[in-house]
Amino acid sequence: MEQNKNSPTKRVRCIVKLGGAAITCKNKLETIDEENLKEVSTHLRQAFLPDSTSANVLGMDWSKRPGQSEAPSFIDDFGDQPVADSESFIAVHGAGSFGHFQASKSGVHKGGLSRPLVKAGFVATRISVTSLNLEIVRALAREGIPSIGMSPFSCGWSTCQRNMTEADISMVTKAIDTGFVPVLHGDAVLDTLQECTILSGDVIIRYLAAELKPEFVVFLTDVLGVYDRPPVEPGAVLIREIAVLEDGSWSVVKPKLEDTIEFTVAAHDTTGGMVTKITEAAMIAKLGIDVYITKAGTDHSVKALSGILKGGIPDDWLGTAIRYVS
């Protein structure tokens, strides 16, 4: 792996993963969960623009919306106001009902750009995931968050047999230093061995965490955290804390479990689902960076985003904390 020497002068407080299942309707092709996305965007504003309120938000999405006769204008609202103080953070989102269908049907994750179906699927996957990225950027911008969409493929990121080999983060660090919030996403990328593959948002977060050393990382999902089995099954138990050891192995600390943990991956999910999420989260925790997994749009996510969990996990917080233990 080629190490990038660029690092922002501003400390990155947090990297946030917006789970695809939390911000889209995963069983409805290319459908955004507008209510959840709005709630998540509001919580991000409250966490990282601490002086902002719903009454003084300066919207940054000046494009026409469906059903509107003209584009909204907030220009007069700005006046001579100084730029608001904000905490630096990065958002990375999953694809949910965007991209997974196109990638799985064409086999993009398996490679083989010489096949017409794979090449067409590569294009179709990128159209889908970048359209979602734009809508998330717009949702954040409407909350006054100066968000900038960034695609791994367009930034020159690539893999070898699905493992990251090249990732120039210079534009990410420049965006942070100039006060913008980079918004990245899982993407179809070139692969030196199999020609192409899917680079998941969870892998992107692990790489960014290693390079930028944020204070903490938060995964916002459609469930309260990691369970010992699929959460829809009777008797599923929420895992409250996972300890990661020096060798990267991990074990459940709280609660004590008697049964083996099972994880399933949806048939259309080309990124590995919960298995990949925990593996990548454990690698982040091994760096000494706390990871919190909890449900998007809840009071539990608000606490995770605020950073107060670093001082200790309250008994009433519902989620999964993943931490390094020496």
ZIKASUL-V252939 format. One record per backbone hydrogen bond with DSSP energy under -0.5 kcal/mol. CO is the residue of the C=O (numbers start at 1). NH is the residue of the N-H. If there is no record, write none. Layout:
co=[CO/CO]
nh=[NH/NH]
This chain:
co=[1/11/12/13/13/14/15/16/16/17/17/18/19/19/20/23/24/25/27/28/31/32/33/34/35/36/37/38/39/40/41/42/43/44/45/48/49/53/57/60/65/74/74/75/75/78/88/88/90/91/92/93/95/97/98/99/100/101/102/103/103/107/107/108/112/115/116/117/118/119/120/121/122/123/124/125/126/127/128/129/130/131/132/133/134/135/136/137/138/139/140/140/141/141/144/145/146/148/151/152/153/157/158/158/159/160/163/165/166/167/169/170/171/172/173/174/175/176/180/181/182/182/183/184/185/187/187/189/190/191/194/194/195/197/197/198/199/200/201/202/203/204/205/206/207/208/209/215/216/217/218/218/219/219/220/221/226/228/230/233/237/238/239/240/241/241/242/243/244/245/249/251/254/254/264/266/268/272/272/273/274/275/276/277/278/279/280/281/282/284/284/285/288/290/291/292/292/293/294/295/298/299/300/301/302/303/303/303/304/307/308/309/312/314/317/320/321/321/322/323]
nh=[3/13/215/215/216/90/218/18/92/19/220/94/22/23/24/33/26/28/29/31/25/34/37/38/39/40/41/42/43/44/45/46/47/48/49/87/52/56/59/62/68/77/78/78/79/81/13/14/16/184/18/186/98/30/100/103/104/105/106/107/108/110/111/111/115/119/120/121/122/123/124/125/126/127/128/129/130/131/132/133/134/135/136/137/138/139/140/141/142/143/143/145/60/144/146/147/181/183/155/157/156/190/165/166/192/163/160/2/158/169/173/174/175/176/177/178/180/179/182/148/91/184/150/93/152/189/199/197/159/195/112/196/191/189/199/200/187/204/205/206/207/208/209/210/211/212/213/290/15/292/17/220/221/294/19/296/239/262/233/236/228/240/226/321/253/254/323/251/325/248/245/243/240/241/274/269/270/275/276/277/278/279/280/281/282/283/284/285/286/287/289/288/290/217/322/219/294/320/221/298/302/303/304/305/306/307/308/309/307/310/311/312/314/317/319/293/242/323/291/244]
